Structure formats: C-alpha cells, structure tokens
Amino acid sequence: MSGGVDSAVAAARARDAGHDVTGVHLALARNPQTFRTGARGCCTLEDSRDARRAADVIGIPFYVWDMAEEFHDSVVDDFVNEYAAGRTPNPCLRCNEKIKFAAVLDRAVALGFDAVVTGHHARLGADGLLRRSVDLPKDQSYVLAVLTRSQLERAVFPLGDSTKEQVRAEAAERGLAVADKPDSHDICFISDGDTRGFLERRLGSAPGDIVDGRSGEKLGTHNGAYGFTIGQRKGLDLRVPAADGRPRYVLSITPVTNTVTVGPREDLEVDVVTAERPIWHEISSDVSCEVQLRAHGEVVAASVSVTEDGLTARLESPARGVAAGQAIVAYRPDPGGDIVLGSATITAGTRAPADVANA
C-alpha cells in the first residue's frame, strides 16, 4: 500500500472478494530521517501514514517492510549507472521487476501469502496474460511488461476494469481519506524533481562537447552527458544557432567521448529498434503487432522477431525519441484489452537502408 488511492481501493476490493489481506507499505530510504515530506512522489512519511489510516478503515492488518537496501541496489544504483552509460532508464519499471514482484513477492511467499495485490491499472485475463486497463490514459501495463509468467501467476490487479474516476468515487464511498489525493508524478527518490542535479551530485561534473550530427561542428559544451536524453530539445544551451533557424534535438549520447550529438527533428526518426533481455509470452517468435517505445508513448505497428539473445522490431512508420534503456513492449490488439506479448530493453534505434525499407 503506497499511501495513494489506487492501492487502498485495490486492498479493499481484495478483502471484499473474500481474501485474507494484509497491507504492506515499503520503506525505501536507507536512513528513515532522510524520508522526504510534501513531495509528489511516493513512499514519503505522509504516504506511510495515509496507508496505515486506509488499512484501519478497510479493517486489515498493516505492516511496514524495510526494502531500503534492495531498492538502493536494484533501482537507485541502476538508475545512476544507466545514465552514466548514456542510456535512459525507467525506474518505475525496474522497481516493479526487482522490488514489488521479486523481493516483495519472495518475502510474501516465504511468509505463506499466495499473491501480491497492487493498485496498478492493468488487467490479467483468464489465460494469465497481461492486458491494458480499460482506462487507457492511466494504463500501466507498459511498466509491468517486464514481469515473467511465474510472477504474473502470483499477481492481482483489481483495478483494471475501472477508470480512475470510478476508483476515486469508490474510495470516497468507503470513507478513505485518500480519495482526492493527487497522483504521484515524480521519481520517488528525487524529491525536488531535478534529475540532472541528482545525477551530478553522484557522478560529478564531466564537461564535454555538444556537436552537430551532420557537420560535426562544435555547438556548445555541457557539464555531463548524463544530463541528456534522446529527443531532448530544451536545456541544450547551444552557442551557435542553426542556419535554418529550426530547433535542434539530442540525437545520440556517447559516454566514451563524453559527446552529445544534436540535429534537426527529422534526424530522430528510426524504423528499426533492437533490444536485449526479452521476456516473451507469445508462442510465435515472429509476429505482426503494435509496439510502445516509452511510458505513455504512442503505439506503432511493427514486425517483431525474438531470439534468446534479443528482439528486433521493424516499424511500419518511423518513430522519434527512441532511447536506449527504455522498454519496448509488444501488444496484440484485442477487444478485451490489448494483450502484452512481451518486452525487452532497447539498445538502439536506427534507420533501415532505403532499399530495405522500400522492399
């Protein structure tokens, strides 16, 4: 129970369904005195209190589990290391993979519990496959697509058939004080929302060049390539304006030379995406489907091929802002909710040669 409205209603629905439910809040700070207050993320001191009050109203036992070391090693360190390597990680996805459905699930099973219930907006079909929520703007299947079949077998998502408005209305009817609590938006371990500042405090200043992707001309400098992500337009502080007056975007990040390459928007377009560490639920390893390339991103029709070593998606139309470190999630459209076929971690996005693209 995070202390928000979704997990509170999920717990209440699980209790109403006849399950023996215990509420658990995760303490994720190594030093409790460093817990933030008043931030828009999750896992603050206020969130812990809100979760406890919700458990009291629902009438279930409540505990706080210390997962600080696991969270720091698997999520925070991974976040910093990925940026240092020129990639753009998704810490919520990593938290689901390593903490909520690994460390927490393992402890729960060891204590005799059957499953982990969360307030994620996603659905599990009778076939055990993950599906999108009915509330598409709130759908969280993308950040759950890293879960294995065995993890999904011990997961319960009671909110997948409800919209966020319905969840809030139900919370109010149940007398839960979190009914109108704002959704979390920030990365939970970056209280001020300043990702670049957070990374600089851990990685230090590392000045380098910003160069033009077409001419190779030096356009400016930066204090750390980790402060950029593919597709970024703002905050480049370029000293040399573009000859055509158009804005420029981050095209690539090269940690070895500490170089950030920029160029026009059209140079961001890719139609081939490669990825590693695939988790695949579909019987066939070659499918025509839709893929989502970042959280809340648009879906693109694609042809996907999967091997034990990786995944390759050939997009039917070019996509922009494809960043290494993000997940590619494959979906099969379905009237009962688009089905997650699998996912992998993006390693690169490229343009196919013209003769291949037109073949």
C-alpha positions as CSV (number, residue, x, y, z in Angstrom):
1,M,0.0,0.0,0.0
2,S,1.8,3.1,-1.3
3,G,-0.5,5.6,0.5
4,G,-2.4,6.5,-2.6
5,V,-6.0,6.0,-3.7
6,D,-5.3,3.1,-6.1
7,S,-3.6,0.7,-3.7
8,A,-6.2,1.5,-1.0
9,V,-9.1,0.6,-3.2
10,A,-7.2,-2.5,-4.5
11,A,-6.8,-3.7,-0.9
12,A,-10.5,-3.1,-0.1
13,R,-11.6,-5.0,-3.2
14,A,-9.4,-7.9,-2.4
15,R,-10.8,-8.0,1.1
16,D,-14.4,-7.8,-0.3
17,A,-13.6,-10.7,-2.6
18,G,-13.0,-12.9,0.5
19,H,-9.2,-12.9,0.6
20,D,-7.2,-12.7,3.8
21,V,-5.5,-9.4,3.1
22,T,-2.6,-7.8,4.8
23,G,-1.5,-4.3,3.9
24,V,2.2,-3.7,3.4
25,H,4.0,-0.3,2.9
26,L,7.6,-0.3,1.7
27,A,10.2,1.8,3.5
28,L,12.7,2.5,0.7
29,A,15.1,5.1,2.3
30,R,18.3,3.7,3.9
31,N,18.0,6.3,6.7
32,P,14.4,7.0,7.8
33,Q,15.5,10.5,8.7
34,T,16.0,11.2,5.0
35,F,12.4,10.4,4.0
36,R,11.1,13.4,2.1
37,T,7.9,15.2,3.1
38,G,5.5,17.0,0.9
39,A,6.8,15.7,-2.4
40,R,4.7,14.5,-5.3
41,G,6.3,11.1,-5.5
42,C,5.5,8.0,-3.4
43,C,7.0,6.5,-0.3
44,T,7.1,9.7,1.8
45,L,6.4,9.8,5.6
46,E,2.9,11.2,4.7
47,D,2.3,8.3,2.4
48,S,3.1,5.8,5.1
49,R,0.6,7.4,7.5
50,D,-2.0,7.6,4.7
51,A,-1.5,3.9,4.0
52,R,-1.9,3.0,7.7
53,R,-5.1,5.0,8.0
54,A,-6.5,3.4,4.9
55,A,-5.7,-0.1,6.3
56,D,-7.5,0.8,9.5
57,V,-10.6,2.0,7.6
58,I,-10.6,-1.2,5.5
59,G,-10.1,-3.3,8.5
60,I,-6.9,-5.2,7.6
61,P,-3.6,-5.7,9.4
62,F,-0.8,-3.3,8.3
63,Y,3.0,-3.6,8.3
64,V,6.0,-1.6,7.0
65,W,8.6,-3.7,5.3
66,D,12.1,-2.3,5.1
67,M,13.3,-2.8,1.5
68,A,15.8,0.1,1.5
69,E,18.9,-1.9,0.6
70,E,17.2,-3.9,-2.1
71,F,15.7,-0.7,-3.5
72,H,19.0,1.2,-3.5
73,D,20.9,-1.6,-5.1
74,S,18.4,-2.6,-7.7
75,V,16.7,0.7,-8.6
76,V,18.7,3.8,-7.5
77,D,22.2,2.4,-8.4
78,D,20.8,1.0,-11.7
79,F,19.3,4.5,-12.5
80,V,22.6,6.2,-11.9
81,N,24.6,3.6,-13.8
82,E,22.3,3.6,-16.8
83,Y,22.5,7.4,-17.2
84,A,26.3,7.2,-16.8
85,A,26.3,4.7,-19.7
86,G,24.3,7.1,-22.0
87,R,21.0,5.3,-21.5
88,T,17.6,6.5,-20.2
89,P,16.2,4.1,-17.6
90,N,12.7,3.8,-16.3
91,P,12.9,3.4,-12.5
92,C,9.2,2.5,-12.1
93,L,9.6,-0.4,-14.4
94,R,12.8,-1.5,-12.6
95,C,11.0,-1.2,-9.2
96,N,8.2,-3.5,-10.4
97,E,10.7,-6.0,-11.8
98,K,13.2,-6.1,-8.9
99,I,11.3,-5.0,-5.8
100,K,7.5,-5.3,-5.9
101,F,7.3,-8.6,-7.9
102,A,10.7,-10.1,-6.9
103,A,11.9,-9.0,-3.4
104,V,8.4,-8.4,-2.0
105,L,6.8,-11.4,-3.7
106,D,9.6,-13.7,-2.5
107,R,9.2,-12.5,1.1
108,A,5.4,-12.8,0.8
109,V,5.5,-16.3,-0.4
110,A,8.0,-17.3,2.3
111,L,5.6,-15.9,4.9
112,G,2.7,-18.0,3.4
113,F,0.9,-15.5,1.3
114,D,-0.4,-16.5,-2.2
115,A,0.0,-13.4,-4.2
116,V,0.8,-9.7,-4.3
117,V,-2.1,-7.3,-4.9
118,T,-1.3,-3.8,-6.3
119,G,-3.2,-0.8,-7.5
120,H,-1.8,-0.8,-11.0
121,H,-4.2,-0.1,-13.8
122,A,-3.8,-3.2,-15.8
123,R,-5.7,-6.5,-16.3
124,L,-4.9,-10.2,-16.2
125,G,-7.0,-12.4,-18.4
126,A,-8.2,-15.9,-17.6
127,D,-5.3,-17.0,-19.8
128,G,-2.8,-15.4,-17.4
129,L,-1.8,-12.8,-20.0
130,L,-1.3,-9.2,-19.1
131,R,-3.7,-6.7,-20.7
132,R,-4.2,-3.0,-20.9
133,S,-6.6,-1.3,-18.4
134,V,-10.0,-0.1,-19.6
135,D,-8.7,3.4,-18.6
136,L,-6.2,3.9,-21.4
137,P,-4.8,7.2,-20.2
138,K,-4.0,5.5,-16.9
139,D,-2.9,2.2,-18.3
140,Q,0.3,0.8,-16.6
141,S,0.8,-2.4,-18.5
142,Y,3.9,-0.9,-20.0
143,V,5.8,-0.8,-16.7
144,L,4.5,-4.3,-15.8
145,A,5.6,-5.9,-19.1
146,V,8.9,-7.0,-17.5
147,L,7.1,-9.5,-15.3
148,T,7.6,-13.2,-16.1
149,R,4.8,-15.7,-16.4
150,S,5.5,-17.1,-12.9
151,Q,5.4,-13.6,-11.4
152,L,2.1,-12.8,-13.2
153,E,0.7,-16.0,-11.8
154,R,1.1,-14.5,-8.3
155,A,-0.1,-11.0,-9.2
156,V,-3.6,-9.5,-8.7
157,F,-4.6,-6.2,-10.3
158,P,-8.2,-5.4,-9.1
159,L,-8.5,-2.0,-10.8
160,G,-8.0,-3.0,-14.4
161,D,-11.7,-2.9,-15.2
162,S,-12.3,0.6,-13.6
163,T,-11.4,4.1,-14.6
164,K,-9.5,6.4,-12.3
165,E,-12.7,8.4,-11.7
166,Q,-14.6,5.3,-10.6
167,V,-11.7,4.4,-8.3
168,R,-11.8,7.8,-6.6
169,A,-15.6,7.7,-6.3
170,E,-15.4,4.3,-4.7
171,A,-12.7,5.5,-2.3
172,A,-15.0,8.4,-1.2
173,E,-17.9,6.0,-0.7
174,R,-15.7,3.8,1.5
175,G,-14.6,6.8,3.6
176,L,-11.0,6.6,2.6
177,A,-9.2,9.9,3.1
178,V,-7.0,9.4,0.1
179,A,-10.0,9.6,-2.3
180,D,-8.9,13.0,-3.6
181,K,-5.1,12.6,-3.1
182,P,-3.2,13.7,-6.2
183,D,-1.4,11.0,-8.2
184,S,2.3,10.7,-7.8
185,H,4.4,12.0,-10.7
186,D,8.0,12.5,-9.5
187,I,10.7,9.8,-9.4
188,C,10.3,8.8,-5.7
189,F,14.0,9.1,-4.8
190,I,14.4,12.6,-6.4
191,S,12.3,14.8,-4.1
192,D,12.9,18.1,-5.9
193,G,12.3,16.7,-9.4
194,D,15.8,17.8,-10.5
195,T,17.1,14.6,-12.2
196,R,20.2,16.4,-13.7
197,G,21.2,17.8,-10.2
198,F,20.6,14.4,-8.6
199,L,22.9,12.7,-11.2
200,E,25.6,15.4,-10.9
201,R,25.8,15.0,-7.1
202,R,26.5,11.3,-7.7
203,L,28.6,11.3,-10.9
204,G,30.3,14.7,-10.6
205,S,30.8,17.4,-13.2
206,A,32.1,16.0,-16.5
207,P,32.4,18.7,-19.1
208,G,32.2,17.7,-22.8
209,D,31.1,18.9,-26.2
210,I,27.8,19.3,-27.9
211,V,28.3,18.7,-31.7
212,D,26.2,18.9,-34.8
213,G,25.3,15.5,-36.1
214,R,25.6,16.4,-39.8
215,S,28.6,18.7,-39.9
216,G,30.5,17.7,-36.7
217,E,30.8,21.3,-35.7
218,K,31.1,22.1,-32.0
219,L,28.0,24.0,-31.0
220,G,28.4,24.2,-27.2
221,T,29.5,22.4,-24.1
222,H,27.8,20.5,-21.2
223,N,28.7,19.5,-17.6
224,G,27.8,15.9,-18.0
225,A,26.4,13.8,-20.9
226,Y,24.2,12.0,-18.3
227,G,22.0,15.2,-18.2
228,F,20.5,14.5,-21.6
229,T,18.2,12.0,-23.2
230,I,17.4,11.2,-26.8
231,G,14.8,13.6,-28.3
232,Q,15.5,16.3,-25.7
233,R,15.1,19.9,-27.1
234,K,15.2,22.2,-24.0
235,G,18.2,23.0,-21.9
236,L,20.8,22.4,-24.6
237,D,22.2,26.0,-24.3
238,L,23.7,26.0,-27.8
239,R,26.1,28.8,-28.6
240,V,25.8,28.5,-32.4
241,P,22.3,29.0,-33.8
242,A,21.1,26.7,-36.6
243,A,21.5,28.2,-40.1
244,D,17.8,27.5,-40.9
245,G,16.7,28.8,-37.5
246,R,15.0,25.5,-36.6
247,P,15.3,23.9,-33.2
248,R,17.7,21.0,-32.6
249,Y,17.3,17.8,-30.6
250,V,19.5,15.3,-28.9
251,L,20.3,12.6,-31.4
252,S,22.8,10.5,-29.5
253,I,24.9,10.3,-26.4
254,T,28.4,8.9,-26.5
255,P,29.9,8.3,-23.0
256,V,33.3,7.2,-24.3
257,T,33.9,10.6,-25.8
258,N,31.5,12.4,-23.4
259,T,29.8,13.9,-26.5
260,V,26.2,14.9,-27.1
261,T,25.2,15.0,-30.7
262,V,22.2,17.2,-31.8
263,G,20.4,17.8,-35.1
264,P,17.0,18.5,-36.7
265,R,13.9,16.7,-35.7
266,E,13.7,14.5,-38.7
267,D,17.1,13.0,-37.8
268,L,15.5,11.5,-34.8
269,E,13.4,9.2,-36.9
270,V,14.1,5.4,-36.7
271,D,12.3,2.4,-38.1
272,V,14.4,-0.4,-36.7
273,V,14.6,-1.0,-32.9
274,T,16.9,-3.6,-31.3
275,A,16.6,-4.7,-27.7
276,E,18.1,-7.1,-25.2
277,R,16.9,-9.3,-22.4
278,P,13.5,-10.2,-23.9
279,I,10.6,-11.6,-21.9
280,W,8.3,-13.2,-24.4
281,H,4.8,-14.7,-23.7
282,E,3.7,-15.3,-27.3
283,I,4.1,-18.8,-28.8
284,S,5.5,-17.4,-32.1
285,S,8.8,-15.6,-32.1
286,D,7.9,-13.7,-35.3
287,V,4.7,-11.6,-35.1
288,S,3.0,-8.6,-36.6
289,C,1.8,-6.4,-33.7
290,E,2.0,-3.0,-32.1
291,V,4.8,-1.7,-30.0
292,Q,5.1,1.0,-27.4
293,L,8.6,2.5,-27.0
294,R,8.3,4.6,-23.8
295,A,5.8,5.1,-21.0
296,H,2.7,6.9,-22.2
297,G,4.2,6.9,-25.7
298,E,2.1,6.2,-28.9
299,V,1.9,2.7,-30.3
300,V,3.4,1.9,-33.7
301,A,2.6,-1.1,-36.0
302,A,5.7,-3.3,-36.3
303,S,7.0,-6.7,-37.3
304,V,8.8,-8.2,-34.3
305,S,11.4,-11.0,-34.3
306,V,12.6,-12.6,-31.0
307,T,15.5,-14.8,-30.2
308,E,17.0,-15.9,-26.8
309,D,19.5,-13.1,-27.2
310,G,17.4,-10.2,-28.2
311,L,14.5,-8.6,-30.0
312,T,14.3,-6.7,-33.3
313,A,11.2,-4.6,-34.3
314,R,10.8,-3.2,-37.8
315,L,8.4,-0.3,-37.6
316,E,5.8,0.4,-40.3
317,S,6.2,4.1,-39.7
318,P,9.2,6.0,-38.2
319,A,9.3,6.8,-34.5
320,R,11.1,9.6,-32.8
321,G,12.8,9.9,-29.4
322,V,13.7,6.2,-29.1
323,A,16.1,5.9,-26.2
324,A,18.4,3.1,-25.2
325,G,17.4,1.9,-21.7
326,Q,13.7,2.3,-22.2
327,A,11.5,-0.7,-22.7
328,I,9.9,-1.8,-26.0
329,V,6.6,-3.6,-25.2
330,A,4.7,-5.6,-27.9
331,Y,0.9,-5.7,-27.9
332,R,-1.7,-7.6,-29.8
333,P,-4.9,-5.6,-30.2
334,D,-7.8,-7.3,-28.6
335,P,-11.4,-6.3,-27.8
336,G,-10.9,-7.5,-24.2
337,G,-7.9,-5.3,-23.8
338,D,-4.7,-5.2,-25.8
339,I,-2.5,-8.2,-24.8
340,V,1.1,-7.8,-23.8
341,L,3.1,-10.3,-25.9
342,G,6.4,-9.4,-24.3
343,S,9.0,-6.8,-23.7
344,A,12.8,-6.1,-23.9
345,T,15.2,-3.3,-23.1
346,I,16.0,-1.1,-26.0
347,T,19.7,-1.0,-27.1
348,A,19.4,1.1,-30.2
349,G,17.1,2.7,-32.8
350,T,18.3,3.0,-36.4
351,R,17.1,3.7,-40.0
352,A,16.9,0.8,-42.3
353,P,18.7,1.4,-45.7
354,A,16.3,2.8,-48.3
355,D,16.3,-0.4,-50.4
356,V,15.4,-2.5,-47.3
357,A,12.7,0.0,-46.1
358,N,11.1,0.0,-49.6
359,A,11.4,-3.7,-50.2
